[in-house]
Amino acid sequence: MLQVIDTEQSYHKVWSLRWLTDETFSLKMPARGFRFRAGQHITLAIPGDTQSREYSIYSGENDQYLEVLVKVVKEGYFSRRLSRLKPGDPLEVDGPFGEFVIDPAKADHCPHLLIASGTGIAPYRSMVRTYPNLNYRIIHGVRYGNEAYDKEAYHPDRYTLCTSGDETGAVHGRLTKHLKKLDFEPNTQFYLCGNSNMIFDALDILKEKGFSREQIHCEVYF
């Protein structure tokens, strides 16, 4: 049975911003006892601002900090505001939310295929940090190779980068093109996170391969 984590609102102070590309950064805060399940997300708000946004948690359950992965939207408002925060600035944290989590009963004996586009990799970093013995493979689809955010966090034999805009990835083209060529064990658990077009296409591919909807877990970003 999955553990239920009660949601709560709390105030945290920015610890650091770490830029991974010109557009994407990780934002880190002291955890201060904040409890969550790997794969869940939180809502961030800046005190005094009326807007808020949801972000998947990028850190592991046992880390001493709470971290999220943020891509700055050029025409957006909130992500640009977050990118200008300094260490010590306050943030409102609400949550955690969501059921996009690993079932502990299946963590040790089922293969897990973690499929992500772009910053959809965020919950998988949390899962891998939380379950060091997890039998996992990651397929990460991005446009350019520099968007392989913190790829050193994953075993190189378990991480496949698919790049559609250059040829720096292990696979040139969309991740769904690569997914069609693969075979999986019957008890594989599939996790899909990222943009809706990728998720719908991957769902169709996995269904064609004979996998049930109960084996496929989805988290749609946009």
N, C-alpha and C positions, 0 to 999 in steps of 0.2 A: 504494500500500500504506500502511495506517495505521501510524503510528509507535507502538511499544510503550514505555510508561513504566514502569519498575520501581517497585514500591511500597516505601515505607520508613516507619519510625516516627521522628519527631523531636519535639523540644520547641520550642515557640514561646511568646513572651510576648504577652499582649494589648496591642494598640496603642490601640484605641479601640472604644467601643460608640456607634453612631449610631442613635437611635430614629427610625423612619419612621412608625410609628403607635403607639398606646398598647400594642399587642400585638406589634409586629414591629420588629426592629432588625438592623443589620448589625454583624458582629463582624470587626474587622480586626487582622491580625498581620503583622509583617515577613515577607516571603517567604523570606529567607535562602537563596536558591538553590533553593527547592522547585520542582520541575518537574512539569507536568501538561498535559493536553490540555483545551481549553475544552469544557465539557460534563461533565467527570468530577466525581466527588464524593470527599470525604474523611471519615474518622471522627475525631471529636473526643472527648477524654476529659480529665477534670480529675484531675491527679495525686492519688492517695490515694482516689479514688472508683472504685467497681467498675462504674459504668455508662458507656456511651458511646453516641453517636448519629452517624448519617450525615447530611452536609449537602452539597448541590451547591455547587461553587465559584462565587462571585459576581464575582470579579475576573478580568481578562484574563491571558493567558499572559505578557505582557510587563510587567505591573504590578510595582512594587517591594514590593507587599504581597499577602497572601493574605486573602481576604475571603469570608465566608459570610452568608447571609440566614437569620435565625432567627425563627420565630413562637412566642411563648410559649404553651404549652398550659396551660390553666387547671388541669386536674387532673394535669398532667405534673410530673415531677421534674427531668429534666435541663435542659430549656429554661429553667426558672426559676432553676436554679443558674447557667447561663451568663449570664442577664440580670443577675446580681449581681456578675459579675466586674469587676475594676478594672484600669486600665492597669498593666502590669507583672506581672499574675498569669500563672502558667504554664499551658500547655495541651499535651496530647499530641496530635500530628497523625499519623494513619496513612493511607497511601494514596500516590498517588491510585488510584481504582478506576473501572471502568465503561467502556463503549464507546459511550456516548451522545454522540458527537462528530461534528464536520463532517469529511467526506472532502475533503481538500485538492484532490483531482482534480476535484471537483464544485463547489468553492466559487466559482469564477470564472464558470462558464457555466450553472449550474442555479439556477432560482429556489428559495428556501427559505421554506417557511411554518412559522413557529414558533408552536405553540399551547400555551398555558399556563393553568392555573387556580391562583390564589393565589400562593404562594411558588414555584410551579413555574416562574416567570419567571427564577429565579436562573441556570440554566445559559445562558440566552439572552443575558443581559447579558455573561457571559463570552465567548460566541461573537461578539457584535457588537463588543466591545472588541478581540478578537483578530483578527478579519477585517474591517477597516474598509471593504473594497470588496465585502462580501458582499451579494448581491441577496436581500434578506429582507423578509418581512412578518411582523408579530407580531399574533396575536389573543390577548388576555389577558382571561380571565374571572374576575371577583371579585364579591363581594357589594356592597361599597360603593366609591365612587370614590376614597376616601382610601387604598385598598389598591393603587393603581396605583404600585407601588414604583419610585421613580427613573425615572419615565416620560420625563423629559427626556434620558435616556441614549439614546433612540431617536428617529430622525427622525419628526416628527409625521405625515408622510404614510405611514409604514410601520407605525404602531402603532395598533391598534384596541382600545379598552377596552370590554368588555361588562359591564355591572353588572346584577345580578339583584335587588338590594335597594333601589336608588334609581335615579334617572334621570339621573345625572351623567355616565354613559359615553356614548360615541358610539353605542352600541347598548344598548337596554334589554332585558334578558333573558339567557338562558344563551348562552354562546359557540357551542354546538352549533346553536342556532337560526340564528345568523348564518352558520355554516359551510355549512349546507344551501343557502344562497342564492348561494354564490360559485362561480365557475368558475376553473380553474387550468390552466396550461400542462402538456402531457403529461409533461415531464421534471422537474416539481416534486419536490423532496425535502421530506417532511413530518416534523416533529418534534413529539411530543406529550409533555407533562410536567405532572404534577399528580396529582389524585385518580383512582382507578381507574374510577369511573363515567363521568367525562368522557372518559377515554381509550377505553373500550370503545364509547361512543356515537360518538365521533369516528372510530374505526376503521370502524365500520359505515357511516358517512356517506361516508368516502373510498372504501371498497370499492364502494359503490353508484355512486359517480362513475367507477368503472373503474380506480382506481389499484391497483397491485400492492403486496403486503406488503413487497417489497424496497425500496419507496420510502418506507416509513413506519417511523420510529424512535420507540421509546417508552421513557419513564422514569417508573415508577409510584411516587408518593410514599406513598400509603396507599389 
